[in-house]
Protein backbone atom coordinates (compact mmCIF):
# COMPACT_ATOMS: atom_id res chain seq x y z
CA UNK A 1 0.00 0.00 0.00
CA UNK A 2 1.16 3.52 -0.83
CA UNK A 3 1.35 6.66 1.24
CA UNK A 4 0.41 9.49 -1.13
CA UNK A 5 1.48 13.11 -0.85
CA UNK A 6 -0.31 15.96 -2.61
CA UNK A 7 1.21 19.41 -2.91
CA UNK A 8 -1.39 21.89 -4.08
CA UNK A 9 -4.89 21.01 -2.91
CA UNK A 10 -6.87 23.03 -5.44
CA UNK A 11 -9.37 21.61 -7.90
CA UNK A 12 -7.08 18.98 -9.47
CA UNK A 13 -5.32 18.06 -6.23
CA UNK A 14 -8.70 17.78 -4.54
CA UNK A 15 -10.01 15.47 -7.27
CA UNK A 16 -6.95 13.24 -6.88
CA UNK A 17 -7.42 13.09 -3.09
CA UNK A 18 -11.15 12.40 -3.26
CA UNK A 19 -10.64 9.62 -5.80
CA UNK A 20 -7.62 7.89 -4.25
CA UNK A 21 -8.83 7.97 -0.65
CA UNK A 22 -11.17 5.03 -1.35
CA UNK A 23 -8.52 2.92 -3.12
CA UNK A 24 -7.43 -0.31 -1.48
CA UNK A 25 -3.89 0.39 -2.72
CA UNK A 26 -3.64 3.62 -0.69
CA UNK A 27 -3.00 3.57 3.06
CA UNK A 28 -2.93 7.35 3.65
CA UNK A 29 -2.90 10.74 1.95
CA UNK A 30 -1.09 13.81 3.29
CA UNK A 31 -1.71 17.20 1.67
CA UNK A 32 0.16 20.51 1.63
CA UNK A 33 -1.29 23.82 0.51
CA UNK A 34 -0.89 27.50 1.25
CA UNK A 35 -4.64 27.71 1.87
CA UNK A 36 -5.12 26.26 5.34
CA UNK A 37 -8.91 26.39 4.99
CA UNK A 38 -8.78 24.02 2.02
CA UNK A 39 -6.67 21.60 4.06
CA UNK A 40 -9.06 21.73 7.01
CA UNK A 41 -12.06 21.18 4.73
CA UNK A 42 -10.39 18.20 3.03
CA UNK A 43 -9.66 16.63 6.42
CA UNK A 44 -13.26 17.25 7.49
CA UNK A 45 -14.45 15.63 4.24
CA UNK A 46 -12.19 12.62 4.91
CA UNK A 47 -10.58 13.23 1.51
CA UNK A 48 -7.16 13.14 3.19
CA UNK A 49 -5.86 11.49 6.33
CA UNK A 50 -3.64 14.38 7.40
CA UNK A 51 -2.47 17.81 6.28
CA UNK A 52 0.59 19.97 6.83
CA UNK A 53 2.16 23.30 6.02
CA UNK A 54 5.65 21.83 6.45
CA UNK A 55 7.25 19.85 3.62
CA UNK A 56 9.31 17.93 6.19
CA UNK A 57 6.18 15.89 6.88
CA UNK A 58 6.49 14.30 3.42
CA UNK A 59 9.56 12.30 4.47
CA UNK A 60 7.71 8.96 4.60
CA UNK A 61 5.60 9.29 1.42
CA UNK A 62 5.86 6.81 -1.45
CA UNK A 63 4.43 8.91 -4.30
CA UNK A 64 4.01 12.69 -4.35
CA UNK A 65 1.71 14.54 -6.76
CA UNK A 66 2.83 18.09 -7.54
CA UNK A 67 -0.42 19.89 -8.38
CA UNK A 68 0.99 23.42 -8.57
CA UNK A 69 1.29 25.78 -11.55
CA UNK A 70 4.01 24.46 -13.88
CA UNK A 71 6.36 27.31 -12.99
CA UNK A 72 6.68 25.98 -9.42
CA UNK A 73 7.10 22.26 -10.10
CA UNK A 74 10.90 22.27 -10.34
CA UNK A 75 11.17 24.42 -7.22
CA UNK A 76 9.10 22.02 -5.11
CA UNK A 77 10.94 18.97 -6.48
CA UNK A 78 14.24 20.55 -5.52
CA UNK A 79 13.03 21.28 -1.98
CA UNK A 80 11.67 17.74 -1.59
CA UNK A 81 14.95 16.19 -2.72
CA UNK A 82 16.48 16.70 0.72
CA UNK A 83 13.42 15.41 2.59
CA UNK A 84 11.94 12.36 0.87
CA UNK A 85 13.04 8.71 0.84
CA UNK A 86 15.43 7.71 -1.93
CA UNK A 87 12.80 5.50 -3.58
CA UNK A 88 9.98 8.06 -3.30
CA UNK A 89 8.47 8.94 -6.68
CA UNK A 90 7.60 12.50 -7.60
CA UNK A 91 5.03 13.02 -10.33
CA UNK A 92 3.09 16.03 -11.52
CA UNK A 93 -0.04 17.01 -13.43
CA UNK A 94 1.58 19.86 -15.36
CA UNK A 95 0.47 20.80 -18.85
CA UNK A 96 4.06 21.09 -20.12
CA UNK A 97 6.82 18.55 -19.74
CA UNK A 98 10.05 19.09 -21.68
CA UNK A 99 11.33 22.13 -19.76
CA UNK A 100 10.37 20.56 -16.42
CA UNK A 101 12.16 17.31 -17.21
CA UNK A 102 15.26 19.17 -18.39
CA UNK A 103 15.33 21.09 -15.12
CA UNK A 104 14.78 17.97 -13.02
CA UNK A 105 17.57 16.07 -14.76
CA UNK A 106 19.91 18.16 -12.60
CA UNK A 107 18.06 17.02 -9.47
CA UNK A 108 18.58 13.48 -8.21
CA UNK A 109 14.93 12.48 -7.71
CA UNK A 110 12.70 9.77 -9.15
CA UNK A 111 10.50 11.92 -11.38
CA UNK A 112 7.77 10.57 -13.65
CA UNK A 113 5.96 13.25 -15.63
CA UNK A 114 2.19 13.07 -15.72
CA UNK A 115 -0.61 15.03 -17.34
CA UNK A 116 -4.31 14.11 -17.06
CA UNK A 117 -6.07 15.21 -20.24
CA UNK A 118 -8.98 16.64 -18.33
CA UNK A 119 -9.67 19.79 -16.43
CA UNK A 120 -12.17 22.50 -15.67
CA UNK A 121 -12.50 26.24 -15.61
CA UNK A 122 -13.34 25.83 -11.92
CA UNK A 123 -10.70 26.42 -9.28
CA UNK A 124 -10.27 25.59 -5.60
CA UNK A 125 -10.69 22.49 -3.48
CA UNK A 126 -14.36 23.20 -2.80
CA UNK A 127 -15.18 22.60 -6.50
CA UNK A 128 -13.37 19.22 -6.71
CA UNK A 129 -15.03 15.82 -7.06
CA UNK A 130 -14.22 12.09 -7.02
CA UNK A 131 -15.04 11.27 -10.65
CA UNK A 132 -13.07 13.76 -12.76
CA UNK A 133 -10.55 11.24 -14.12
CA UNK A 134 -12.93 8.42 -15.01
CA UNK A 135 -12.18 7.08 -18.51
CA UNK A 136 -9.96 10.04 -19.40
CA UNK A 137 -6.51 9.76 -20.95
CA UNK A 138 -3.69 10.38 -18.50
CA UNK A 139 -0.35 11.01 -20.23
CA UNK A 140 2.80 9.62 -18.62
CA UNK A 141 6.06 10.75 -20.17
CA UNK A 142 8.65 8.15 -21.11
CA UNK A 143 11.75 7.84 -18.93
CA UNK A 144 14.41 5.27 -18.05
CA UNK A 145 12.99 4.39 -14.62
CA UNK A 146 10.67 1.56 -15.64
CA UNK A 147 9.77 0.52 -12.09
CA UNK A 148 8.78 4.06 -11.09
CA UNK A 149 6.73 4.45 -14.27
CA UNK A 150 4.83 1.23 -13.55
CA UNK A 151 3.99 2.45 -10.05
CA UNK A 152 2.62 5.72 -11.41
CA UNK A 153 0.60 3.78 -14.00
CA UNK A 154 -0.87 1.72 -11.15
CA UNK A 155 -1.99 4.83 -9.31
CA UNK A 156 -3.35 6.38 -12.52
CA UNK A 157 -5.54 3.31 -12.95
CA UNK A 158 -6.74 3.77 -9.37
CA UNK A 159 -7.91 7.20 -10.53
CA UNK A 160 -9.96 5.22 -13.10
CA UNK A 161 -8.03 6.95 -15.89
CA UNK A 162 -6.37 5.44 -18.97
CA UNK A 163 -2.54 5.77 -18.91
CA UNK A 164 -0.91 6.74 -22.22
CA UNK A 165 2.87 6.93 -22.61
CA UNK A 166 4.52 9.52 -24.91
CA UNK A 167 7.89 11.24 -25.25
CA UNK A 168 8.18 14.61 -23.44
CA UNK A 169 8.84 16.56 -26.65
CA UNK A 170 5.85 15.02 -28.41
CA UNK A 171 3.67 15.70 -25.37
CA UNK A 172 4.39 19.44 -25.47
CA UNK A 173 3.65 19.63 -29.20
CA UNK A 174 0.40 17.69 -28.83
CA UNK A 175 -0.97 19.77 -25.95
CA UNK A 176 0.11 23.01 -27.60
CA UNK A 177 -2.08 22.11 -30.59
CA UNK A 178 -5.12 20.66 -28.82
CA UNK A 179 -5.11 22.55 -25.51
CA UNK A 180 -2.81 25.54 -25.19
CA UNK A 181 -3.54 27.31 -28.47
CA UNK A 182 -7.32 26.71 -28.14
CA UNK A 183 -7.15 28.39 -24.72
CA UNK A 184 -5.35 31.36 -26.24
CA UNK A 185 -7.95 31.53 -29.02
CA UNK A 186 -10.85 31.33 -26.56
CA UNK A 187 -9.39 34.13 -24.45
CA UNK A 188 -8.78 36.17 -27.59
CA UNK A 189 -12.41 35.80 -28.70
CA UNK A 190 -13.68 36.91 -25.30
CA UNK A 191 -11.41 39.96 -25.32
CA UNK A 192 -12.48 40.73 -28.89
CA UNK A 193 -16.17 40.77 -27.94
CA UNK A 194 -15.36 42.84 -24.84
CA UNK A 195 -13.63 45.43 -27.03
CA UNK A 196 -16.48 45.42 -29.59
CA UNK A 197 -19.27 45.68 -26.99
CA UNK A 198 -21.28 48.87 -26.53
CA UNK A 199 -22.17 50.81 -23.40
CA UNK A 200 -25.34 48.74 -22.89
CA UNK A 201 -23.27 45.52 -23.12
CA UNK A 202 -25.58 44.07 -25.74
CA UNK A 203 -22.96 41.61 -26.95
CA UNK A 204 -22.39 40.21 -23.47
CA UNK A 205 -26.11 40.07 -22.77
CA UNK A 206 -26.91 38.21 -25.99
CA UNK A 207 -23.83 35.97 -26.06
CA UNK A 208 -25.05 32.40 -25.79
CA UNK A 209 -24.99 29.03 -27.49
CA UNK A 210 -21.95 28.55 -29.67
CA UNK A 211 -20.05 31.54 -28.29
CA UNK A 212 -20.34 30.32 -24.71
CA UNK A 213 -19.41 26.77 -25.75
CA UNK A 214 -16.19 27.70 -27.53
CA UNK A 215 -15.11 30.28 -24.95
CA UNK A 216 -15.94 28.37 -21.74
CA UNK A 217 -12.28 27.53 -21.16
CA UNK A 218 -11.42 31.24 -21.12
CA UNK A 219 -12.68 31.23 -17.51
CA UNK A 220 -9.69 29.13 -16.43
CA UNK A 221 -7.12 30.37 -13.91
CA UNK A 222 -5.10 33.17 -15.60
CA UNK A 223 -2.02 32.52 -13.42
CA UNK A 224 -1.90 28.92 -14.55
CA UNK A 225 -2.16 29.89 -18.22
CA UNK A 226 0.49 32.57 -17.87
CA UNK A 227 2.87 29.85 -16.61
CA UNK A 228 1.86 27.43 -19.37
CA UNK A 229 2.46 29.97 -22.14
CA UNK A 230 5.84 30.83 -20.68
CA UNK A 231 6.92 27.20 -20.29
CA UNK A 232 5.68 25.98 -23.68
CA UNK A 233 6.13 29.03 -25.91
CA UNK A 234 8.53 27.09 -28.16
CA UNK A 235 5.60 24.94 -29.31
CA UNK A 236 2.76 27.45 -28.90
CA UNK A 237 4.14 30.27 -31.06
CA UNK A 238 4.63 28.27 -34.32
CA UNK A 239 1.12 26.82 -34.02
CA UNK A 240 -0.32 30.28 -33.37
CA UNK A 241 1.49 31.53 -36.47
CA UNK A 242 -0.07 28.68 -38.46
CA UNK A 243 -3.49 29.58 -37.09
CA UNK A 244 -3.00 33.24 -38.03
CA UNK A 245 -2.13 32.07 -41.54
CA UNK A 246 -5.34 30.00 -41.60
CA UNK A 247 -7.40 33.02 -40.50
CA UNK A 248 -5.84 35.19 -43.19
CA UNK A 249 -6.60 32.56 -45.82
CA UNK A 250 -10.25 32.20 -44.84
CA UNK A 251 -10.55 36.00 -44.60
CA UNK A 252 -9.36 36.28 -48.22
CA UNK A 253 -11.62 33.42 -49.30
CA UNK A 254 -14.68 35.03 -47.67
CA UNK A 255 -13.80 38.32 -49.32
CA UNK A 256 -13.46 36.62 -52.72
CA UNK A 257 -16.37 34.20 -52.13
CA UNK A 258 -14.30 31.12 -52.89
CA UNK A 259 -13.50 27.88 -51.02
CA UNK A 260 -15.62 28.93 -48.04
CA UNK A 261 -17.69 25.75 -48.25
CA UNK A 262 -14.52 23.62 -48.37
CA UNK A 263 -13.22 25.33 -45.24
CA UNK A 264 -16.28 24.39 -43.19
CA UNK A 265 -16.77 21.01 -44.85
CA UNK A 266 -13.19 19.96 -44.12
CA UNK A 267 -13.45 20.95 -40.47
CA UNK A 268 -16.83 19.20 -40.10
CA UNK A 269 -15.57 15.91 -41.54
CA UNK A 270 -12.46 15.90 -39.36
CA UNK A 271 -14.41 16.84 -36.22
CA UNK A 272 -17.04 14.19 -36.96
CA UNK A 273 -14.30 11.55 -37.18
CA UNK A 274 -13.28 12.06 -33.54
CA UNK A 275 -13.72 8.68 -31.89
CA UNK A 276 -11.14 7.29 -29.50
CA UNK A 277 -10.14 3.99 -31.08
CA UNK A 278 -6.50 3.53 -30.08
CA UNK A 279 -4.27 4.03 -27.06
CA UNK A 280 -0.51 3.62 -27.39
CA UNK A 281 -1.14 2.20 -30.86
CA UNK A 282 -3.42 -0.53 -29.49
CA UNK A 283 -7.03 -0.82 -30.59
CA UNK A 284 -9.67 -0.28 -27.95
CA UNK A 285 -12.42 -2.89 -27.58
CA UNK A 286 -15.26 -1.13 -29.38
CA UNK A 287 -18.67 -2.15 -30.71
CA UNK A 288 -20.50 -0.31 -33.46
CA UNK A 289 -24.29 -0.57 -33.16
CA UNK A 290 -27.06 0.34 -35.58
CA UNK A 291 -29.86 2.13 -33.73
CA UNK A 292 -32.85 4.27 -34.62
CA UNK A 293 -32.91 7.95 -33.79
CA UNK A 294 -35.63 7.75 -31.16
CA UNK A 295 -36.11 8.69 -27.53
CA UNK A 296 -34.49 6.28 -25.06
CA UNK A 297 -32.57 4.27 -27.68
CA UNK A 298 -29.16 4.75 -26.03
CA UNK A 299 -30.55 4.29 -22.52
CA UNK A 300 -32.11 0.98 -23.56
CA UNK A 301 -28.74 -0.36 -24.74
CA UNK A 302 -27.01 0.90 -21.60
CA UNK A 303 -29.60 -0.87 -19.43
CA UNK A 304 -29.19 -4.15 -21.34
CA UNK A 305 -25.45 -4.06 -20.72
CA UNK A 306 -25.82 -2.94 -17.10
CA UNK A 307 -28.17 -5.84 -16.36
CA UNK A 308 -25.30 -8.18 -17.29
CA UNK A 309 -22.76 -6.13 -15.27
CA UNK A 310 -20.95 -5.12 -18.47
CA UNK A 311 -19.10 -1.85 -17.91
CA UNK A 312 -19.01 0.92 -20.54
CA UNK A 313 -15.85 3.08 -20.67
CA UNK A 314 -16.96 5.47 -23.39
CA UNK A 315 -19.93 6.00 -25.66
CA UNK A 316 -20.42 8.28 -28.64
CA UNK A 317 -22.69 9.01 -31.57
CA UNK A 318 -21.06 8.43 -34.98
CA UNK A 319 -22.01 11.45 -37.06
CA UNK A 320 -19.78 10.64 -40.01
CA UNK A 321 -20.82 7.22 -41.34
CA UNK A 322 -19.33 7.15 -44.82
CA UNK A 323 -17.36 3.99 -43.98
CA UNK A 324 -19.52 2.56 -41.21
CA UNK A 325 -23.21 1.70 -40.91
CA UNK A 326 -23.96 1.95 -37.20
CA UNK A 327 -24.84 5.16 -35.41
CA UNK A 328 -23.38 4.35 -32.00
CA UNK A 329 -19.90 3.37 -30.80
CA UNK A 330 -19.33 1.87 -27.34
CA UNK A 331 -15.87 1.34 -25.85
CA UNK A 332 -15.46 -1.41 -23.24
CA UNK A 333 -12.90 -1.96 -20.48
CA UNK A 334 -11.58 -5.17 -22.05
CA UNK A 335 -11.98 -7.40 -25.10
CA UNK A 336 -13.69 -9.93 -22.85
CA UNK A 337 -16.31 -7.31 -21.93
CA UNK A 338 -16.60 -6.40 -25.61
CA UNK A 339 -17.36 -10.03 -26.48
CA UNK A 340 -20.01 -10.25 -23.75
CA UNK A 341 -21.58 -7.03 -25.02
CA UNK A 342 -21.53 -8.32 -28.59
CA UNK A 343 -23.35 -11.52 -27.60
CA UNK A 344 -26.04 -9.93 -25.45
CA UNK A 345 -26.80 -7.10 -27.92
CA UNK A 346 -26.97 -9.55 -30.83
CA UNK A 347 -29.37 -11.69 -28.81
CA UNK A 348 -31.50 -8.58 -28.39
CA UNK A 349 -31.68 -8.24 -32.21
CA UNK A 350 -29.28 -5.32 -32.59
CA UNK A 351 -27.01 -5.12 -35.64
CA UNK A 352 -23.56 -5.09 -34.04
CA UNK A 353 -20.01 -5.14 -35.40
CA UNK A 354 -16.67 -5.26 -33.62
CA UNK A 355 -14.09 -2.51 -34.13
CA UNK A 356 -10.64 -3.78 -33.12
Secondary structure, DSSP 8 states (H G I E B T S, - for coil): -EEEEEE--SHHHHHHHHHHTT-TTEEEEEEE-S-HHHHHHHHHTTS-SEEES-GGGGTT-SEEEE-S-GGGHHHHHHHHTTTS-TT-EEEE--S--HHHHHHHTTS-SEEE-EEES---S--SGGG--S-TTTT-EEEEE--S-HHHHHHHHHHHHHTT-EEEEE-HHHHHHHHIIIIIHHHHHHHHHHHHHHHH--TT-HHHHH--THHHHHHGGGGS-HHHHHHHHHHTHHHHHHHHHHHHHHHHHHHHHHHHT-SHHHHHHHHHHHHHT----EETTEE--EEEEE--S-TTHHHHHHHHHHHTT--EEEEEE----SS---SEEEEESSHHHHHHHHHHHHHTT-EEEEE-
